[in-house]
Amino acid sequence: MGQTITEIAQSLKDANKKVQLIYAFNGTGKTRLSGEFKELIAPKNPETDEEGKEIKVMYYNAFTEDLFYWDNDLHNDVDRKLKIQPNTYTNWILVEQGQEPNITTHFQRYTNDKLTPHFNEDFTEVRFSFERGDDSLSDFIKISKGEESCFVWSVFYSLLKEAIDALIPLGEAQEEIKSLSLLTESKNRETKKAEDLAKKTGKEEDIKKAEILRNEAEVANIEMNSAQEKLKSLSGLFNNLDYVFIDDPVSSLDDNHLIELAVDIASLIKSSNSELKFIITTHNPLFYNVLFNEFNNADSSSGYKVKHCSKHRFEKLADGTYLLNEQSNDSPFSYHLFLLSELDKAISPSGNIQKYHFNFLRNILEKMSTFLGYNKWRDLLPEESREAYYNRIINLSSHSKFSGEETSMILDSDKRVLEYLVNQIKTNYRFNSISNTIIEQ
């Protein structure tokens, strides 16, 4: 039975996990889920429509990128710059913390070491240039949408790293209080027991022992009070930060940089010693795969354990409700099998074939051709009418960002083609029962 998006968000909040890693197709509702979760943690004041001053959740999603927008200088077509909406986060990271060099470093790692951002003095806009390595001046350029996403992510990543570093003293103080709390409770119990015994026996040795324990308990209580005062003194922007929600950081990266980004995120999260919790959602199978395996490795230096992370698949049902299925198996997520299971559902008597299902088929064929050593995925299609099948898939493959937006009517003949090709692939390449494989994983 499915749940509402709010109920799914509540289950994420209720989970006692440091990390929750979630896979979902584009169009499932990942961005909406991040918004619902944010509303649960830090609801706006209904009278002012504003959030509270305390930062309880930090999130990266499609709305984060909306803080940055282009001024294309349409009049002169010369001075193209990326404008930054005034907000607490960028003001803190750029103005107060001076993280401009680190943002540039992260950005160039994921794009090109010669592609350089130039901030203005008040950090309200940024221009970009290609540095030639000499003293010549480079014209400012408008970067691609993918490079822009990398830049926005680099700002957020620098912010996140600073927030985690800022919380380290807070985490240490919290751990100290936990230890002292246990010690204080133990000393108080021992003292009470010794005092009762001394009162009962009246023996001098019991009285002395009770006095020693009483002094030790007083010292423990003093240390406890001192630690609590220290915790109160650690004021900062992120002291009340409880959650970080990351929705599909940068999907336009090539595989090498995407792997690097996933490893960076996992390492940063593992290094966090505070009680900060992280939720990561993605539609990218490689990104999910790398994070899955990274979080399956413990880190003794930070105290991170495999049990601190849970893995899930987020699905939207036909009735508009949702499922959050646990990915309990330690093996990496079999993306092509999941796509094939979705195609099985689509071609079933009760299924609903959409245009994007041809994109699923193409995706499967591309992965199979790479694995089997074929230069072209069309070579995996049935030999008879191969070009016709290939052209139908090409024409019907959706390149829309959101597969759920595809609502074009599909001809019955095309539906029959999809059903035929799916069954041919399963038969010719001897796929195991897809439903059983998915359940086992």
FIPASE-190282 format. One record per residue (C-alpha): residue in three letters; residue number from 1; x, z, y. Coordinates in pm, whole numbers, plus 50000, padded with zeros to 5 digits. Layout:
BEGIN
PT;ALA;NUM;X;Z;Y
...
***
This chain:
BEGIN
PT;MET;1;50000;50000;50000
PT;GLY;2;50137;49900;50340
PT;GLN;3;50192;50116;50648
PT;THR;4;50153;50059;51019
PT;ILE;5;50464;49990;51225
PT;THR;6;50424;50337;51382
PT;GLU;7;50418;50500;51038
PT;ILE;8;50734;50311;50941
PT;ALA;9;50900;50432;51262
PT;GLN;10;50791;50788;51183
PT;SER;11;50942;50765;50834
PT;LEU;12;51275;50661;50989
PT;LYS;13;51257;50959;51222
PT;ASP;14;51173;51198;50937
PT;ALA;15;51458;51076;50715
PT;ASN;16;51753;51312;50712
PT;LYS;17;52019;51040;50699
PT;LYS;18;52318;50970;50922
PT;VAL;19;52272;50595;50870
PT;GLN;20;51969;50385;50775
PT;LEU;21;52052;50020;50705
PT;ILE;22;51756;49780;50698
PT;TYR;23;51729;49412;50604
PT;ALA;24;51435;49200;50725
PT;PHE;25;51360;48836;50791
PT;ASN;26;51331;48716;51149
PT;GLY;27;50972;48748;51261
PT;THR;28;50906;49054;51045
PT;GLY;29;50896;49289;51344
PT;LYS;30;51244;49442;51378
PT;THR;31;51239;49439;51759
PT;ARG;32;50889;49585;51763
PT;LEU;33;51003;49854;51519
PT;SER;34;51289;49951;51751
PT;GLY;35;51039;49976;52038
PT;GLU;36;50799;50192;51834
PT;PHE;37;51086;50415;51727
PT;LYS;38;51206;50455;52086
PT;GLU;39;50852;50551;52191
PT;LEU;40;50844;50821;51921
PT;ILE;41;51176;50972;52027
PT;ALA;42;51154;50933;52404
PT;PRO;43;50796;50850;52511
PT;LYS;44;50731;50747;52869
PT;ASN;45;50542;50974;53103
PT;PRO;46;50186;50829;53102
PT;GLU;47;50143;50913;53471
PT;THR;48;50467;50756;53599
PT;ASP;49;50539;50509;53313
PT;GLU;50;50898;50636;53323
PT;GLU;51;51122;50785;53057
PT;GLY;52;51251;51139;53074
PT;LYS;53;51591;51202;53232
PT;GLU;54;51742;51312;52901
PT;ILE;55;51882;51023;52695
PT;LYS;56;51760;51084;52340
PT;VAL;57;51785;50734;52197
PT;MET;58;52017;50446;52275
PT;TYR;59;51919;50105;52147
PT;TYR;60;52044;49749;52127
PT;ASN;61;51780;49480;52080
PT;ALA;62;51640;49171;52251
PT;PHE;63;51543;49382;52554
PT;THR;64;51905;49492;52600
PT;GLU;65;52005;49131;52663
PT;ASP;66;51728;49111;52924
PT;LEU;67;51937;49344;53143
PT;PHE;68;52166;49045;53196
PT;TYR;69;52042;48719;53352
PT;TRP;70;52200;48407;53501
PT;ASP;71;52220;48301;53864
PT;ASN;72;52296;47930;53815
PT;ASP;73;52353;47853;54183
PT;LEU;74;52100;47570;54167
PT;HIS;75;52164;47475;54530
PT;ASN;76;52540;47407;54503
PT;ASP;77;52588;47416;54124
PT;VAL;78;52928;47583;54169
PT;ASP;79;52907;47963;54160
PT;ARG;80;52740;48041;53827
PT;LYS;81;52737;48413;53746
PT;LEU;82;52574;48660;53509
PT;LYS;83;52377;48925;53697
PT;ILE;84;52343;49282;53571
PT;GLN;85;52018;49471;53623
PT;PRO;86;52098;49819;53768
PT;ASN;87;52064;50078;53491
PT;THR;88;52206;50413;53381
PT;TYR;89;52410;50276;53092
PT;THR;90;52608;50000;53263
PT;ASN;91;52662;50220;53570
PT;TRP;92;52811;50493;53350
PT;ILE;93;53029;50266;53137
PT;LEU;94;53157;50043;53420
PT;VAL;95;53155;50253;53736
PT;GLU;96;53210;50606;53606
PT;GLN;97;53418;50538;53295
PT;GLY;98;53599;50222;53407
PT;GLN;99;53561;50051;53070
PT;GLU;100;53595;49698;53209
PT;PRO;101;53930;49635;53027
PT;ASN;102;53791;49752;52692
PT;ILE;103;53480;49538;52732
PT;THR;104;53703;49238;52799
PT;THR;105;53916;49317;52493
PT;HIS;106;53615;49345;52262
PT;PHE;107;53460;49028;52406
PT;GLN;108;53777;48822;52359
PT;ARG;109;53821;48946;52002
PT;TYR;110;53483;48806;51904
PT;THR;111;53505;48484;52107
PT;ASN;112;53828;48346;52256
PT;ASP;113;54127;48534;52395
PT;LYS;114;54135;48300;52696
PT;LEU;115;53768;48340;52785
PT;THR;116;53779;48608;53054
PT;PRO;117;53500;48798;53234
PT;HIS;118;53550;48887;53603
PT;PHE;119;53336;49171;53741
PT;ASN;120;53261;49206;54111
PT;GLU;121;53348;49531;54288
PT;ASP;122;53016;49707;54240
PT;PHE;123;52972;49574;53883
PT;THR;124;52641;49403;53952
PT;GLU;125;52755;49058;53838
PT;VAL;126;53022;48893;53626
PT;ARG;127;53177;48547;53626
PT;PHE;128;53366;48381;53341
PT;SER;129;53671;48158;53327
PT;PHE;130;53914;48007;53078
PT;GLU;131;54264;48133;53156
PT;ARG;132;54528;47862;53109
PT;GLY;133;54825;48097;53078
PT;ASP;134;54980;47989;53411
PT;ASP;135;54918;48071;53776
PT;SER;136;54666;47794;53830
PT;LEU;137;54315;47897;53923
PT;SER;138;54040;47830;53672
PT;ASP;139;53687;47731;53767
PT;PHE;140;53411;47972;53681
PT;ILE;141;53192;47847;53398
PT;LYS;142;52859;47925;53240
PT;ILE;143;52922;48049;52888
PT;SER;144;52706;47962;52587
PT;LYS;145;52410;48172;52476
PT;GLY;146;52612;48291;52175
PT;GLU;147;52905;48393;52396
PT;GLU;148;52663;48568;52631
PT;SER;149;52527;48769;52336
PT;CYS;150;52884;48862;52244
PT;PHE;151;52946;48981;52598
PT;VAL;152;52631;49196;52608
PT;TRP;153;52722;49340;52269
PT;SER;154;53076;49416;52394
PT;VAL;155;52928;49616;52681
PT;PHE;156;52700;49806;52442
PT;TYR;157;52978;49861;52186
PT;SER;158;53208;50005;52455
PT;LEU;159;52923;50228;52569
PT;LEU;160;52854;50342;52213
PT;LYS;161;53222;50417;52149
PT;GLU;162;53246;50624;52467
PT;ALA;163;52924;50810;52378
PT;ILE;164;53055;50894;52030
PT;ASP;165;53390;51007;52174
PT;ALA;166;53210;51217;52435
PT;LEU;167;53009;51387;52159
PT;ILE;168;53318;51484;51956
PT;PRO;169;53367;51819;52140
PT;LEU;170;52993;51878;52107
PT;GLY;171;53008;51812;51733
PT;GLU;172;53307;52043;51694
PT;ALA;173;53127;52317;51887
PT;GLN;174;52815;52272;51671
PT;GLU;175;53021;52297;51353
PT;GLU;176;53195;52608;51486
PT;ILE;177;52857;52769;51560
PT;LYS;178;52733;52688;51209
PT;SER;179;53039;52854;51053
PT;LEU;180;53023;53155;51283
PT;SER;181;52650;53189;51222
PT;LEU;182;52709;53216;50848
PT;LEU;183;52994;53461;50905
PT;THR;184;52789;53674;51146
PT;GLU;185;52492;53691;50909
PT;SER;186;52721;53789;50623
PT;LYS;187;52897;54060;50827
PT;ASN;188;52566;54200;50952
PT;ARG;189;52432;54222;50596
PT;GLU;190;52749;54392;50470
PT;THR;191;52741;54636;50762
PT;LYS;192;52376;54725;50704
PT;LYS;193;52442;54781;50335
PT;ALA;194;52751;54996;50405
PT;GLU;195;52570;55204;50669
PT;ASP;196;52279;55271;50432
PT;LEU;197;52525;55379;50163
PT;ALA;198;52719;55605;50403
PT;LYS;199;52397;55764;50524
PT;LYS;200;52290;55825;50167
PT;THR;201;52618;55967;50029
PT;GLY;202;52771;56121;50343
PT;LYS;203;53115;56052;50194
PT;GLU;204;53399;56007;50444
PT;GLU;205;53531;55693;50272
PT;ASP;206;53187;55530;50290
PT;ILE;207;53154;55624;50656
PT;LYS;208;53498;55472;50736
PT;LYS;209;53414;55153;50546
PT;ALA;210;53086;55121;50737
PT;GLU;211;53272;55167;51066
PT;ILE;212;53527;54896;50978
PT;LEU;213;53251;54653;50883
PT;ARG;214;53060;54739;51201
PT;ASN;215;53366;54649;51411
PT;GLU;216;53411;54322;51220
PT;ALA;217;53043;54238;51275
PT;GLU;218;53079;54306;51648
PT;VAL;219;53381;54073;51667
PT;ALA;220;53188;53802;51479
PT;ASN;221;52893;53840;51718
PT;ILE;222;53123;53816;52021
PT;GLU;223;53281;53498;51881
PT;MET;224;52934;53360;51813
PT;ASN;225;52820;53428;52170
PT;SER;226;53140;53272;52304
PT;ALA;227;53086;52956;52097
PT;GLN;228;52727;52929;52221
PT;GLU;229;52842;52960;52583
PT;LYS;230;53104;52692;52516
PT;LEU;231;52834;52463;52379
PT;LYS;232;52623;52514;52691
PT;SER;233;52921;52425;52912
PT;LEU;234;52969;52087;52744
PT;SER;235;52739;51903;52980
PT;GLY;236;52730;51525;52966
PT;LEU;237;52510;51217;52980
PT;PHE;238;52474;51201;52601
PT;ASN;239;52439;51568;52508
PT;ASN;240;52078;51515;52402
PT;LEU;241;52138;51180;52233
PT;ASP;242;51987;51195;51883
PT;TYR;243;51960;50832;51770
PT;VAL;244;52122;50492;51809
PT;PHE;245;51906;50193;51706
PT;ILE;246;52093;49863;51662
PT;ASP;247;51884;49550;51600
PT;ASP;248;52079;49234;51504
PT;PRO;249;52387;49267;51727
PT;VAL;250;52531;48912;51733
PT;SER;251;52392;48660;51487
PT;SER;252;52570;48360;51643
PT;LEU;253;52921;48466;51536
PT;ASP;254;53116;48275;51273
PT;ASP;255;53159;48450;50938
PT;ASN;256;53507;48592;51010
PT;HIS;257;53408;48749;51341
PT;LEU;258;53076;48869;51199
PT;ILE;259;53261;49051;50920
PT;GLU;260;53499;49198;51177
PT;LEU;261;53208;49318;51388
PT;ALA;262;53036;49477;51086
PT;VAL;263;53355;49659;50986
PT;ASP;264;53401;49779;51346
PT;ILE;265;53046;49918;51359
PT;ALA;266;53080;50093;51022
PT;SER;267;53415;50248;51118
PT;LEU;268;53281;50369;51451
PT;ILE;269;52971;50523;51292
PT;LYS;270;53176;50694;51022
PT;SER;271;53404;50843;51289
PT;SER;272;53111;51021;51453
PT;ASN;273;53128;51393;51370
PT;SER;274;52818;51493;51565
PT;GLU;275;52459;51503;51441
PT;LEU;276;52395;51159;51591
PT;LYS;277;52192;50931;51360
PT;PHE;278;52206;50551;51339
PT;ILE;279;51951;50286;51241
PT;ILE;280;52070;49927;51193
PT;THR;281;51835;49635;51130
PT;THR;282;51943;49276;51064
PT;HIS;283;51819;48942;50931
PT;ASN;284;52173;48822;50858
PT;PRO;285;52258;48855;50486
PT;LEU;286;52636;48853;50537
PT;PHE;287;52620;49122;50806
PT;TYR;288;52395;49331;50582
PT;ASN;289;52623;49274;50284
PT;VAL;290;52938;49389;50464
PT;LEU;291;52768;49698;50610
PT;PHE;292;52614;49776;50271
PT;ASN;293;52958;49788;50110
PT;GLU;294;53129;49962;50402
PT;PHE;295;52876;50246;50394
PT;ASN;296;52922;50270;50017
PT;ASN;297;53278;50392;50079
PT;ALA;298;53331;50756;50171
PT;ASP;299;53573;50855;50448
PT;SER;300;53745;51189;50392
PT;SER;301;53903;51190;50739
PT;SER;302;53563;51199;50910
PT;GLY;303;53364;51371;50636
PT;TYR;304;53139;51070;50584
PT;LYS;305;52985;51054;50235
PT;VAL;306;52797;50772;50061
PT;LYS;307;52484;50989;50043
PT;HIS;308;52472;50990;50424
PT;CYS;309;52341;50631;50423
PT;SER;310;52015;50486;50290
PT;LYS;311;51951;50112;50250
PT;HIS;312;51615;49939;50281
PT;ARG;313;51426;49611;50296
PT;PHE;314;51159;49584;50566
PT;GLU;315;50871;49350;50481
PT;LYS;316;50550;49242;50652
PT;LEU;317;50246;49200;50427
PT;ALA;318;49970;48941;50459
PT;ASP;319;49726;49202;50594
PT;GLY;320;49958;49285;50885
PT;THR;321;50089;49612;50740
PT;TYR;322;50451;49680;50645
PT;LEU;323;50666;49804;50360
PT;LEU;324;51003;49978;50381
PT;ASN;325;51148;49947;50031
PT;GLU;326;51457;50142;49938
PT;GLN;327;51754;49934;49824
PT;SER;328;51876;50188;49570
PT;ASN;329;52116;49972;49369
PT;ASP;330;52478;49985;49481
PT;SER;331;52525;49610;49430
PT;PRO;332;52516;49386;49740
PT;PHE;333;52185;49239;49846
PT;SER;334;52113;48911;49662
PT;TYR;335;51979;48713;49954
PT;HIS;336;51927;48384;49770
PT;LEU;337;51723;48562;49500
PT;PHE;338;51507;48724;49763
PT;LEU;339;51447;48386;49927
PT;LEU;340;51355;48240;49591
PT;SER;341;51112;48527;49529
PT;GLU;342;50950;48450;49867
PT;LEU;343;50915;48085;49763
PT;ASP;344;50761;48196;49432
PT;LYS;345;50499;48389;49627
PT;ALA;346;50436;48093;49857
PT;ILE;347;50374;47841;49576
PT;SER;348;50157;48078;49373
PT;PRO;349;49780;48012;49365
PT;SER;350;49723;48288;49619
PT;GLY;351;50024;48188;49830
PT;ASN;352;50038;48037;50177
PT;ILE;353;50305;47770;50223
PT;GLN;354;50444;47750;50576
PT;LYS;355;50694;47520;50740
PT;TYR;356;50970;47781;50730
PT;HIS;357;50955;47792;50349
PT;PHE;358;51134;47455;50350
PT;ASN;359;51409;47625;50548
PT;PHE;360;51430;47889;50273
PT;LEU;361;51467;47610;50016
PT;ARG;362;51738;47442;50218
PT;ASN;363;51920;47775;50259
PT;ILE;364;51918;47830;49882
PT;LEU;365;52044;47477;49814
PT;GLU;366;52326;47518;50068
PT;LYS;367;52444;47841;49906
PT;MET;368;52419;47693;49555
PT;SER;369;52616;47380;49652
PT;THR;370;52899;47594;49791
PT;PHE;371;52909;47810;49479
PT;LEU;372;52887;47515;49235
PT;GLY;373;53143;47301;49419
PT;TYR;374;52917;47023;49550
PT;ASN;375;53010;46863;49882
PT;LYS;376;52647;46808;49977
PT;TRP;377;52345;47019;49891
PT;ARG;378;52135;46705;49847
PT;ASP;379;52329;46644;49522
PT;LEU;380;52139;46937;49368
PT;LEU;381;51804;46763;49415
PT;PRO;382;51643;46571;49126
PT;GLU;383;51813;46234;49095
PT;GLU;384;51492;46036;49107
PT;SER;385;51368;46007;49467
PT;ARG;386;51662;46222;49583
PT;GLU;387;51675;46070;49932
PT;ALA;388;51301;46107;49975
PT;TYR;389;51315;46477;49883
PT;TYR;390;51617;46526;50107
PT;ASN;391;51444;46367;50405
PT;ARG;392;51130;46576;50355
PT;ILE;393;51333;46897;50352
PT;ILE;394;51531;46790;50660
PT;ASN;395;51214;46699;50850
PT;LEU;396;51030;47016;50754
PT;SER;397;51321;47260;50781
PT;SER;398;51255;47492;51070
PT;HIS;399;51533;47584;51308
PT;SER;400;51309;47813;51506
PT;LYS;401;51460;48149;51591
PT;PHE;402;51155;48325;51452
PT;SER;403;51034;48195;51118
PT;GLY;404;50706;48379;51169
PT;GLU;405;50625;48157;51466
PT;GLU;406;50597;47847;51247
PT;THR;407;50225;47773;51216
PT;SER;408;50228;47393;51178
PT;MET;409;49991;47258;50916
PT;ILE;410;50158;47145;50594
PT;LEU;411;50026;46840;50410
PT;ASP;412;49911;46894;50053
PT;SER;413;50167;46635;49939
PT;ASP;414;50446;46838;50100
PT;LYS;415;50317;47154;49935
PT;ARG;416;50337;46979;49599
PT;VAL;417;50694;46868;49678
PT;LEU;418;50796;47226;49756
PT;GLU;419;50639;47359;49436
PT;TYR;420;50803;47085;49228
PT;LEU;421;51150;47139;49377
PT;VAL;422;51137;47518;49343
PT;ASN;423;51041;47489;48976
PT;GLN;424;51307;47222;48916
PT;ILE;425;51579;47442;49065
PT;LYS;426;51472;47742;48859
PT;THR;427;51465;47533;48539
PT;ASN;428;51778;47321;48590
PT;TYR;429;51999;47609;48703
PT;ARG;430;51848;47866;48468
PT;PHE;431;51754;48137;48715
PT;ASN;432;51650;48464;48553
PT;SER;433;51301;48597;48619
PT;ILE;434;51314;48635;48996
PT;SER;435;51060;48916;49023
PT;ASN;436;51240;49123;48760
PT;THR;437;51578;49066;48927
PT;ILE;438;51449;49173;49266
PT;ILE;439;51285;49485;49122
PT;GLU;440;51606;49582;48942
PT;GLN;441;51800;49552;49265
***
